[in-house]
Amino acid sequence: MRPHTRDGISLTYLFLAGVLMSTAPAFAQQTPEEAAGGGQLVRKEEKPINLCAGCISTLFSEGSKGGITPYGRIELDGIYSSRNTNPLDPSQFNGYATAAGRANNRSSTLNPRYSVFGIRGDRTDGVHSLSGVVEADFYGQTDNAGNLPPRLRLAYLKYSPNNNKTSITIGQDWNPIMGLLPDLIDFSIMGYGGNLWNRLPQVTLRHKFDDHWEGLLTAMRFERGLSQCCGQVQVRPNTVIAGGGPTNVTAFNDPVQVPYFGTRLAYNGTGSLKGTMLAANVAYRYYRSAPVPANPAFQSGKDINSYVIGLEGVHQITPRLKFMGELAWGQALGVEWFRFNQELNLVNGNSVRTLTGWAQLSYAYSRDYTFLAGWGFDNPLNSDLKGSITVQNSNVQYLDNQRTFLTAIHPIWADFYTGFEWTHLWTSWAGPSPNQSYQADQFMLSAWYNF
């Protein structure tokens, strides 16, 4: 074998240098996967950070793009009621219809409380996405001398690691079970009239299986204050009250409170069935009923099994005409479903079962006019309410509540709208005597600007 000469060694070094120089562009032109891997190696070598859980600051914004979007709604509702149509919340006239009251009180008002302001933040790197929403309106618990306090509506974050095929929502958002909503103007969105809804603190996992099927799992619980209607405040007392359970002398030890656990499976049509949706929903919650100091006749400390089973549907009948509706059967459905004080018999404390539903037709006459027509009902099982009500609180629970509405919506310019809505309510109250049925009409003329 020939020994290496100085010239040979020099040629070898020159060859190696040429190879390294020729491969330099290859290192510079890494694939996205290689670049991501390199980024992970670099981050592992970065100096650790002492994170602050209570601080409001951004630390990990590199490698993604984001923005902040303010949005809102300014609205004024002119309302006339032929009867006391909001007896379930007598401390304030919110301007939404709940049930036809026993008192024949005609009234009118101008209501600005459905004005809304929100902020949305979004961030993505093309695969991962993160969004957050904080939203408030002015339906606080009090209305003193025109002082309308704000109220938290939404406060949630939503994260997806795979372009929204799978996502998780954490915070206060709309109820994900029976989440379809009618399009009418009235603020109650047919609450007490067949529509089960609310905005709830929750953890909800959603997944899109394909172009047609999607599902979710959720845990949710109403914790924004219990109803203050008609003396039915359920509180944790600091003294022993019969029926409250053995540990009710210590706040929040008793009664037992457990979130709702629910699931929803939905089918979305494509092609000739585009605009069609059908969903099945199930949710369940266990809790122990709390004592009601304002109602000593109420038998508390009972194990309550609350559940709902329901269907949602949307179908685009023609390019102009759309049908929407829900049908549900449930037991002990209360504040989580906008049915304050309707979940339990107010004397024996037993669960109240109910059948609820609503249907709506939406007709797009033109780009300038849309017309709505709908009907809804909430029909508790009468036998479950037997003996529940006395004369003093016979405006609290109903045997049947039905609602019919007609709505016209017209855009004036840009996102400035006006609308007119007629609502007819028919309510049969649970009471000590028969013939506790009343009817009422409510008229709303509204103007709003979405920005």
LUMNUZA-671273 format. One record per residue (C-alpha): residue in three letters; chain; z, x, y. Coordinates in nm, 2 decimals. Last residue first. Example, Ala and Ser with C-alpha at 12.3 -4.5 7.8 and 13.67 -1.06 7.14 Angstrom:
ATOM:SER:A:0.71:1.37:-0.11
ATOM:ALA:A:0.78:1.23:-0.45
# end
This chain:
ATOM:PHE:A:1.53:-7.01:4.51
ATOM:ASN:A:1.55:-7.37:4.41
ATOM:TYR:A:1.57:-7.62:4.70
ATOM:TRP:A:1.72:-7.97:4.66
ATOM:ALA:A:1.69:-8.32:4.79
ATOM:SER:A:1.85:-8.63:4.63
ATOM:LEU:A:1.85:-9.00:4.65
ATOM:MET:A:2.09:-9.14:4.38
ATOM:PHE:A:2.15:-9.50:4.29
ATOM:GLN:A:2.42:-9.62:4.05
ATOM:ASP:A:2.44:-9.96:3.88
ATOM:ALA:A:2.74:-10.10:3.70
ATOM:GLN:A:2.84:-10.31:3.39
ATOM:TYR:A:3.17:-10.40:3.25
ATOM:SER:A:3.32:-10.49:2.91
ATOM:GLN:A:3.70:-10.54:2.85
ATOM:ASN:A:3.64:-10.88:2.69
ATOM:PRO:A:3.93:-10.85:2.45
ATOM:SER:A:4.29:-10.77:2.54
ATOM:PRO:A:4.51:-10.46:2.48
ATOM:GLY:A:4.24:-10.22:2.57
ATOM:ALA:A:3.96:-10.00:2.45
ATOM:TRP:A:3.69:-10.03:2.71
ATOM:SER:A:3.34:-10.16:2.66
ATOM:THR:A:3.11:-9.99:2.91
ATOM:TRP:A:2.75:-10.06:3.03
ATOM:LEU:A:2.60:-9.82:3.28
ATOM:HIS:A:2.27:-9.85:3.47
ATOM:THR:A:2.13:-9.55:3.64
ATOM:TRP:A:1.86:-9.54:3.91
ATOM:GLU:A:1.73:-9.20:4.02
ATOM:PHE:A:1.53:-9.08:4.32
ATOM:GLY:A:1.41:-8.72:4.36
ATOM:THR:A:1.31:-8.47:4.63
ATOM:TYR:A:1.20:-8.11:4.58
ATOM:PHE:A:1.16:-7.79:4.78
ATOM:ASP:A:1.03:-7.52:4.54
ATOM:ALA:A:0.70:-7.47:4.73
ATOM:TRP:A:0.65:-7.78:4.93
ATOM:ILE:A:0.75:-8.15:4.88
ATOM:PRO:A:0.79:-8.15:4.50
ATOM:HIS:A:0.84:-8.50:4.37
ATOM:ILE:A:1.07:-8.62:4.09
ATOM:ALA:A:1.11:-8.99:3.99
ATOM:THR:A:1.39:-9.10:3.76
ATOM:LEU:A:1.48:-9.41:3.55
ATOM:PHE:A:1.81:-9.43:3.37
ATOM:THR:A:1.99:-9.62:3.10
ATOM:ARG:A:2.35:-9.56:2.99
ATOM:GLN:A:2.57:-9.69:2.71
ATOM:ASN:A:2.95:-9.65:2.66
ATOM:ASP:A:3.12:-9.80:2.35
ATOM:LEU:A:3.48:-9.84:2.24
ATOM:TYR:A:3.61:-9.66:2.55
ATOM:GLN:A:3.91:-9.44:2.63
ATOM:VAL:A:4.06:-9.37:2.97
ATOM:ASN:A:4.03:-9.68:3.19
ATOM:SER:A:4.28:-9.87:2.97
ATOM:ASN:A:4.56:-9.64:3.09
ATOM:GLN:A:4.82:-9.88:3.23
ATOM:VAL:A:4.71:-10.18:3.02
ATOM:THR:A:4.79:-10.00:2.70
ATOM:ILE:A:4.55:-9.80:2.48
ATOM:SER:A:4.54:-9.65:2.13
ATOM:GLY:A:4.64:-9.95:1.92
ATOM:LYS:A:4.31:-9.94:1.73
ATOM:LEU:A:4.10:-9.65:1.85
ATOM:ASP:A:4.01:-9.52:1.50
ATOM:SER:A:3.91:-9.88:1.40
ATOM:ASN:A:3.66:-9.89:1.69
ATOM:LEU:A:3.46:-9.60:1.56
ATOM:PRO:A:3.34:-9.43:1.88
ATOM:ASN:A:3.00:-9.53:2.02
ATOM:ASP:A:2.85:-9.29:2.28
ATOM:PHE:A:2.51:-9.41:2.39
ATOM:GLY:A:2.20:-9.28:2.57
ATOM:TRP:A:1.88:-9.42:2.73
ATOM:GLY:A:1.60:-9.25:2.91
ATOM:ALA:A:1.30:-9.29:3.14
ATOM:LEU:A:1.16:-9.00:3.34
ATOM:PHE:A:0.87:-8.98:3.59
ATOM:THR:A:0.70:-8.66:3.72
ATOM:TYR:A:0.50:-8.66:4.04
ATOM:ASP:A:0.31:-8.40:4.24
ATOM:ARG:A:0.15:-8.19:3.96
ATOM:SER:A:0.03:-8.53:3.83
ATOM:TYR:A:0.16:-8.82:3.63
ATOM:ALA:A:0.37:-8.59:3.42
ATOM:TYR:A:0.56:-8.84:3.20
ATOM:SER:A:0.89:-8.75:3.05
ATOM:LEU:A:1.04:-8.98:2.78
ATOM:GLN:A:1.41:-8.94:2.70
ATOM:ALA:A:1.64:-9.02:2.41
ATOM:TRP:A:2.01:-9.00:2.37
ATOM:GLY:A:2.27:-8.99:2.09
ATOM:THR:A:2.63:-9.03:1.99
ATOM:LEU:A:2.82:-9.16:1.68
ATOM:THR:A:3.20:-9.12:1.70
ATOM:ARG:A:3.51:-9.04:1.49
ATOM:VAL:A:3.85:-9.04:1.66
ATOM:SER:A:4.12:-8.81:1.51
ATOM:ASN:A:4.47:-8.94:1.47
ATOM:GLY:A:4.74:-8.90:1.74
ATOM:ASN:A:4.91:-9.23:1.66
ATOM:VAL:A:4.93:-9.34:2.03
ATOM:LEU:A:4.65:-9.17:2.23
ATOM:ASN:A:4.40:-9.19:1.94
ATOM:LEU:A:4.23:-8.85:1.96
ATOM:GLU:A:3.90:-8.70:2.08
ATOM:GLN:A:3.81:-8.92:2.38
ATOM:ASN:A:4.04:-8.76:2.63
ATOM:PHE:A:3.75:-8.55:2.80
ATOM:ARG:A:3.42:-8.60:2.62
ATOM:PHE:A:3.22:-8.32:2.78
ATOM:TRP:A:3.15:-8.16:2.43
ATOM:GLU:A:3.39:-7.87:2.44
ATOM:VAL:A:3.63:-8.11:2.62
ATOM:GLY:A:3.68:-8.35:2.32
ATOM:LEU:A:3.51:-8.42:1.99
ATOM:ALA:A:3.78:-8.53:1.74
ATOM:GLN:A:3.52:-8.62:1.48
ATOM:GLY:A:3.14:-8.61:1.49
ATOM:TRP:A:2.80:-8.77:1.43
ATOM:ALA:A:2.50:-8.66:1.63
ATOM:LEU:A:2.16:-8.78:1.75
ATOM:GLU:A:1.95:-8.59:2.01
ATOM:GLY:A:1.63:-8.66:2.21
ATOM:MET:A:1.32:-8.54:2.38
ATOM:PHE:A:0.97:-8.70:2.40
ATOM:LYS:A:0.69:-8.56:2.62
ATOM:LEU:A:0.39:-8.73:2.78
ATOM:ARG:A:0.13:-8.56:2.99
ATOM:PRO:A:-0.05:-8.33:2.74
ATOM:THR:A:0.01:-8.60:2.48
ATOM:ILE:A:0.30:-8.66:2.24
ATOM:GLN:A:0.47:-8.32:2.31
ATOM:HIS:A:0.76:-8.35:2.07
ATOM:VAL:A:1.12:-8.24:2.12
ATOM:GLY:A:1.41:-8.29:1.87
ATOM:GLU:A:1.77:-8.22:1.83
ATOM:LEU:A:1.98:-8.31:1.52
ATOM:GLY:A:2.36:-8.33:1.47
ATOM:ILE:A:2.67:-8.26:1.27
ATOM:VAL:A:2.99:-8.23:1.46
ATOM:TYR:A:3.34:-8.12:1.35
ATOM:SER:A:3.71:-8.14:1.45
ATOM:ASN:A:3.98:-8.11:1.19
ATOM:ILE:A:4.31:-8.19:1.35
ATOM:ASP:A:4.65:-8.10:1.20
ATOM:LYS:A:4.91:-8.31:1.37
ATOM:GLY:A:5.19:-8.18:1.60
ATOM:SER:A:5.15:-8.48:1.84
ATOM:GLN:A:5.23:-8.85:1.82
ATOM:PHE:A:5.16:-8.99:2.16
ATOM:ALA:A:5.42:-9.25:2.27
ATOM:PRO:A:5.58:-9.00:2.51
ATOM:ASN:A:5.26:-9.00:2.72
ATOM:ALA:A:5.31:-8.80:3.04
ATOM:PRO:A:5.47:-8.52:2.84
ATOM:VAL:A:5.17:-8.49:2.60
ATOM:PRO:A:5.25:-8.29:2.30
ATOM:ALA:A:4.99:-8.06:2.15
ATOM:SER:A:4.76:-8.13:1.86
ATOM:ARG:A:4.72:-7.86:1.59
ATOM:TYR:A:4.38:-7.70:1.56
ATOM:TYR:A:4.08:-7.67:1.33
ATOM:ARG:A:3.72:-7.63:1.45
ATOM:TYR:A:3.38:-7.70:1.30
ATOM:ALA:A:3.02:-7.69:1.41
ATOM:VAL:A:2.68:-7.79:1.25
ATOM:ASN:A:2.34:-7.82:1.41
ATOM:ALA:A:1.99:-7.90:1.29
ATOM:ALA:A:1.69:-7.83:1.52
ATOM:LEU:A:1.34:-7.97:1.56
ATOM:MET:A:1.09:-7.85:1.82
ATOM:THR:A:0.74:-7.95:1.91
ATOM:GLY:A:0.57:-7.81:2.22
ATOM:LYS:A:0.29:-7.65:2.01
ATOM:LEU:A:0.23:-7.87:1.71
ATOM:SER:A:-0.15:-7.84:1.72
ATOM:GLY:A:-0.11:-7.46:1.73
ATOM:THR:A:0.25:-7.36:1.72
ATOM:GLY:A:0.57:-7.56:1.64
ATOM:ASN:A:0.92:-7.44:1.68
ATOM:TYR:A:1.18:-7.49:1.40
ATOM:ALA:A:1.55:-7.46:1.47
ATOM:LEU:A:1.86:-7.36:1.27
ATOM:ARG:A:2.20:-7.39:1.44
ATOM:THR:A:2.54:-7.27:1.34
ATOM:GLY:A:2.90:-7.33:1.44
ATOM:PHE:A:3.25:-7.20:1.45
ATOM:TYR:A:3.47:-7.37:1.70
ATOM:PRO:A:3.77:-7.17:1.82
ATOM:VAL:A:4.13:-7.20:1.68
ATOM:GLN:A:4.44:-7.32:1.87
ATOM:VAL:A:4.77:-7.36:1.68
ATOM:PRO:A:5.01:-7.56:1.88
ATOM:ASP:A:5.24:-7.37:1.90
ATOM:ASN:A:5.29:-7.00:1.98
ATOM:PHE:A:5.12:-7.05:2.32
ATOM:ALA:A:5.44:-7.07:2.52
ATOM:THR:A:5.76:-7.04:2.31
ATOM:VAL:A:5.96:-7.36:2.27
ATOM:ASN:A:5.67:-7.49:2.06
ATOM:THR:A:5.79:-7.30:1.76
ATOM:PRO:A:5.89:-7.58:1.52
ATOM:GLY:A:5.61:-7.82:1.60
ATOM:GLY:A:5.54:-8.05:1.89
ATOM:GLY:A:5.65:-8.36:1.72
ATOM:ALA:A:5.97:-8.40:1.91
ATOM:ILE:A:5.97:-8.20:2.23
ATOM:VAL:A:6.17:-7.88:2.25
ATOM:THR:A:6.17:-7.73:2.59
ATOM:ASN:A:5.93:-7.48:2.75
ATOM:PRO:A:5.64:-7.71:2.70
ATOM:ARG:A:5.28:-7.60:2.61
ATOM:VAL:A:5.07:-7.85:2.80
ATOM:GLN:A:4.83:-8.14:2.71
ATOM:VAL:A:4.76:-8.32:3.03
ATOM:GLN:A:4.67:-8.68:2.96
ATOM:GLY:A:4.84:-8.82:3.27
ATOM:CYS:A:4.52:-9.01:3.38
ATOM:CYS:A:4.28:-8.72:3.40
ATOM:GLN:A:4.40:-8.36:3.44
ATOM:SER:A:4.17:-8.23:3.16
ATOM:LEU:A:4.26:-7.89:3.02
ATOM:GLY:A:4.19:-7.56:3.20
ATOM:ARG:A:3.90:-7.31:3.16
ATOM:GLU:A:3.96:-7.23:2.79
ATOM:PHE:A:3.70:-7.42:2.60
ATOM:ARG:A:3.63:-7.23:2.28
ATOM:MET:A:3.32:-7.08:2.11
ATOM:ALA:A:3.23:-6.89:1.79
ATOM:THR:A:2.86:-6.88:1.72
ATOM:LEU:A:2.59:-6.83:1.46
ATOM:LEU:A:2.22:-6.87:1.55
ATOM:GLY:A:1.88:-6.95:1.40
ATOM:GLU:A:1.51:-6.92:1.47
ATOM:TRP:A:1.20:-7.03:1.28
ATOM:HIS:A:0.84:-7.08:1.39
ATOM:ASP:A:0.70:-6.75:1.52
ATOM:ASP:A:0.92:-6.55:1.27
ATOM:PHE:A:1.28:-6.50:1.18
ATOM:LYS:A:1.41:-6.51:1.54
ATOM:HIS:A:1.78:-6.42:1.54
ATOM:ARG:A:2.07:-6.53:1.76
ATOM:LEU:A:2.43:-6.42:1.76
ATOM:THR:A:2.67:-6.61:1.99
ATOM:VAL:A:3.01:-6.50:2.11
ATOM:GLN:A:3.15:-6.77:2.33
ATOM:PRO:A:3.33:-6.89:2.65
ATOM:LEU:A:3.19:-7.24:2.71
ATOM:ARG:A:2.96:-7.44:2.93
ATOM:ASN:A:2.95:-7.80:2.82
ATOM:TRP:A:2.73:-8.04:2.62
ATOM:LEU:A:2.72:-8.34:2.39
ATOM:ASN:A:2.48:-8.60:2.53
ATOM:GLY:A:2.54:-8.96:2.44
ATOM:GLY:A:2.67:-9.12:2.75
ATOM:TYR:A:3.01:-8.96:2.80
ATOM:GLY:A:2.82:-8.67:2.96
ATOM:MET:A:2.47:-8.79:3.04
ATOM:ILE:A:2.38:-8.47:3.23
ATOM:SER:A:2.70:-8.52:3.43
ATOM:PHE:A:2.53:-8.39:3.74
ATOM:ASP:A:2.28:-8.68:3.76
ATOM:ILE:A:1.93:-8.55:3.83
ATOM:LEU:A:1.77:-8.63:3.49
ATOM:ASP:A:1.60:-8.37:3.27
ATOM:PRO:A:1.78:-8.42:2.94
ATOM:LEU:A:1.96:-8.12:2.78
ATOM:LEU:A:1.91:-7.96:2.43
ATOM:GLY:A:2.21:-7.74:2.34
ATOM:MET:A:2.34:-7.94:2.05
ATOM:ILE:A:2.53:-7.62:1.95
ATOM:PRO:A:2.47:-7.33:2.19
ATOM:ASN:A:2.71:-7.47:2.46
ATOM:TRP:A:2.59:-7.32:2.78
ATOM:ASP:A:2.72:-6.97:2.86
ATOM:GLN:A:3.06:-6.81:2.92
ATOM:GLY:A:3.08:-6.46:2.78
ATOM:ILE:A:2.91:-6.26:2.50
ATOM:THR:A:2.55:-6.33:2.39
ATOM:ILE:A:2.40:-6.13:2.11
ATOM:SER:A:2.03:-6.08:2.04
ATOM:THR:A:1.79:-6.04:1.76
ATOM:LYS:A:1.41:-6.06:1.80
ATOM:ASN:A:1.48:-6.01:2.17
ATOM:ASN:A:1.28:-5.68:2.20
ATOM:ASN:A:1.47:-5.50:1.92
ATOM:PRO:A:1.82:-5.39:2.03
ATOM:SER:A:1.91:-5.71:2.22
ATOM:TYR:A:2.20:-5.76:2.45
ATOM:LYS:A:2.31:-6.07:2.65
ATOM:LEU:A:2.59:-6.06:2.90
ATOM:TYR:A:2.78:-6.37:3.02
ATOM:ALA:A:2.95:-6.53:3.32
ATOM:LEU:A:2.83:-6.89:3.38
ATOM:ARG:A:2.97:-7.19:3.56
ATOM:LEU:A:3.26:-7.04:3.76
ATOM:ARG:A:3.39:-7.29:4.02
ATOM:PRO:A:3.37:-7.27:4.40
ATOM:PRO:A:3.62:-7.46:4.62
ATOM:LEU:A:3.50:-7.75:4.84
ATOM:ASN:A:3.72:-7.77:5.15
ATOM:GLY:A:3.60:-8.10:5.30
ATOM:ALA:A:3.95:-8.21:5.40
ATOM:ASN:A:4.08:-8.14:5.05
ATOM:ASP:A:3.84:-8.16:4.75
ATOM:THR:A:4.02:-8.02:4.45
ATOM:GLN:A:3.93:-7.92:4.09
ATOM:GLY:A:3.64:-7.70:4.17
ATOM:TYR:A:3.28:-7.85:4.15
ATOM:PHE:A:3.13:-7.61:4.41
ATOM:ASP:A:2.89:-7.41:4.19
ATOM:ALA:A:2.90:-7.06:4.04
ATOM:GLU:A:2.68:-6.82:3.84
ATOM:VAL:A:2.73:-6.47:3.70
ATOM:VAL:A:2.45:-6.35:3.46
ATOM:GLY:A:2.40:-6.03:3.27
ATOM:SER:A:2.10:-5.88:3.09
ATOM:LEU:A:2.04:-5.60:2.85
ATOM:SER:A:1.72:-5.51:2.67
ATOM:HIS:A:1.65:-5.24:2.40
ATOM:VAL:A:1.29:-5.18:2.32
ATOM:GLY:A:1.10:-5.12:2.64
ATOM:ASP:A:1.38:-4.93:2.80
ATOM:THR:A:1.54:-5.24:2.95
ATOM:ARG:A:1.78:-5.35:3.22
ATOM:ASP:A:1.84:-5.69:3.38
ATOM:GLY:A:2.10:-5.82:3.63
ATOM:ARG:A:2.12:-6.18:3.73
ATOM:ILE:A:2.31:-6.32:4.03
ATOM:GLY:A:2.40:-6.69:4.08
ATOM:PHE:A:2.45:-6.95:4.35
ATOM:VAL:A:2.46:-7.33:4.29
ATOM:SER:A:2.47:-7.64:4.51
ATOM:TYR:A:2.59:-7.93:4.30
ATOM:ARG:A:2.87:-7.99:4.54
ATOM:PRO:A:2.67:-8.12:4.83
ATOM:ASN:A:2.76:-8.49:4.78
ATOM:LEU:A:2.69:-8.76:5.04
ATOM:THR:A:2.89:-9.07:4.95
ATOM:SER:A:2.87:-9.44:4.87
ATOM:SER:A:3.11:-9.70:4.73
ATOM:ARG:A:3.14:-10.04:4.57
ATOM:ASN:A:3.47:-10.08:4.39
ATOM:ASN:A:3.48:-10.36:4.12
ATOM:ALA:A:3.77:-10.20:3.93
ATOM:ARG:A:3.73:-10.20:3.55
ATOM:GLY:A:3.50:-9.90:3.57
ATOM:ALA:A:3.15:-9.86:3.44
ATOM:ALA:A:3.15:-9.52:3.26
ATOM:THR:A:3.06:-9.15:3.34
ATOM:ALA:A:2.84:-9.15:3.65
ATOM:TYR:A:2.83:-8.84:3.86
ATOM:GLY:A:2.91:-8.82:4.23
ATOM:ASN:A:3.21:-8.60:4.20
ATOM:PHE:A:3.44:-8.86:4.35
ATOM:GLN:A:3.77:-8.69:4.31
ATOM:SER:A:4.11:-8.76:4.16
ATOM:PRO:A:3.97:-9.06:3.97
ATOM:ASP:A:3.82:-8.85:3.69
ATOM:LEU:A:3.77:-9.09:3.40
ATOM:PRO:A:3.72:-9.38:3.64
ATOM:ASN:A:3.37:-9.25:3.76
ATOM:THR:A:3.15:-9.55:3.79
ATOM:ASN:A:3.38:-9.77:4.01
ATOM:ARG:A:3.12:-10.03:4.08
ATOM:SER:A:2.80:-10.09:4.27
ATOM:SER:A:2.76:-9.71:4.32
ATOM:TYR:A:2.56:-9.55:4.60
ATOM:ILE:A:2.49:-9.18:4.61
ATOM:GLY:A:2.31:-8.94:4.85
ATOM:ASP:A:2.29:-8.61:4.68
ATOM:LEU:A:2.25:-8.28:4.87
ATOM:GLU:A:2.13:-7.97:4.70
ATOM:ILE:A:2.09:-7.60:4.75
ATOM:ARG:A:2.00:-7.41:4.44
ATOM:GLY:A:2.04:-7.04:4.35
ATOM:TYR:A:1.90:-6.70:4.26
ATOM:PRO:A:1.99:-6.34:4.32
ATOM:THR:A:1.79:-6.09:4.11
ATOM:ILE:A:1.92:-5.74:4.03
ATOM:GLY:A:1.69:-5.48:3.87
ATOM:GLY:A:1.65:-5.25:3.57
ATOM:LYS:A:1.47:-4.96:3.42
ATOM:SER:A:1.59:-4.74:3.14
ATOM:GLY:A:1.62:-4.37:3.05
ATOM:GLU:A:1.91:-4.30:3.28
ATOM:SER:A:2.13:-4.59:3.36
ATOM:PHE:A:2.43:-4.47:3.15
ATOM:LEU:A:2.72:-4.44:3.41
ATOM:THR:A:2.71:-4.77:3.61
ATOM:SER:A:3.03:-4.87:3.79
ATOM:ILE:A:3.29:-5.15:3.81
ATOM:CYS:A:3.61:-4.99:3.68
ATOM:GLY:A:3.85:-5.18:3.45
ATOM:ALA:A:3.74:-5.01:3.12
ATOM:CYS:A:3.74:-4.66:3.27
ATOM:LEU:A:3.56:-4.40:3.05
ATOM:ASN:A:3.67:-4.04:3.03
ATOM:ILE:A:3.34:-3.87:2.98
ATOM:PRO:A:3.25:-3.61:2.71
ATOM:LYS:A:3.04:-3.31:2.81
ATOM:GLU:A:2.69:-3.32:2.68
ATOM:GLU:A:2.61:-3.16:2.35
ATOM:LYS:A:2.57:-3.49:2.16
ATOM:ARG:A:2.36:-3.62:2.45
ATOM:VAL:A:2.11:-3.33:2.39
ATOM:LEU:A:2.08:-3.40:2.03
ATOM:GLN:A:2.02:-3.77:2.10
ATOM:GLY:A:1.75:-3.68:2.35
ATOM:GLY:A:1.58:-3.47:2.10
ATOM:GLY:A:1.57:-3.76:1.86
ATOM:ALA:A:1.42:-3.98:2.13
ATOM:ALA:A:1.16:-3.72:2.21
ATOM:GLU:A:1.07:-3.69:1.84
ATOM:GLU:A:1.04:-4.07:1.81
ATOM:PRO:A:0.83:-4.09:2.14
ATOM:THR:A:0.60:-3.82:2.00
ATOM:GLN:A:0.63:-3.47:2.14
ATOM:GLN:A:0.35:-3.32:2.35
ATOM:ALA:A:0.55:-3.02:2.49
ATOM:PHE:A:0.61:-2.88:2.14
ATOM:ALA:A:0.24:-2.91:2.06
ATOM:PRO:A:0.15:-2.75:2.40
ATOM:ALA:A:0.36:-2.44:2.30
ATOM:THR:A:0.19:-2.40:1.97
ATOM:SER:A:-0.10:-2.18:2.10
ATOM:MET:A:0.14:-1.95:2.29
ATOM:LEU:A:0.35:-1.90:1.98
ATOM:VAL:A:0.05:-1.82:1.77
ATOM:GLY:A:-0.09:-1.58:2.03
ATOM:ALA:A:0.24:-1.40:2.05
ATOM:LEU:A:0.25:-1.36:1.67
ATOM:PHE:A:-0.10:-1.21:1.68
ATOM:LEU:A:-0.02:-0.97:1.96
ATOM:TYR:A:0.29:-0.85:1.77
ATOM:THR:A:0.08:-0.79:1.46
ATOM:LEU:A:-0.18:-0.60:1.66
ATOM:SER:A:0.10:-0.38:1.80
ATOM:ILE:A:0.23:-0.32:1.45
ATOM:GLY:A:-0.11:-0.22:1.33
ATOM:ASP:A:-0.16:0.02:1.61
ATOM:ARG:A:0.18:0.19:1.55
ATOM:THR:A:0.07:0.23:1.19
ATOM:HIS:A:0.21:0.03:0.90
ATOM:PRO:A:0.19:0.22:0.57
ATOM:ARG:A:-0.10:0.14:0.33
ATOM:MET:A:0.00:0.00:0.00
# end
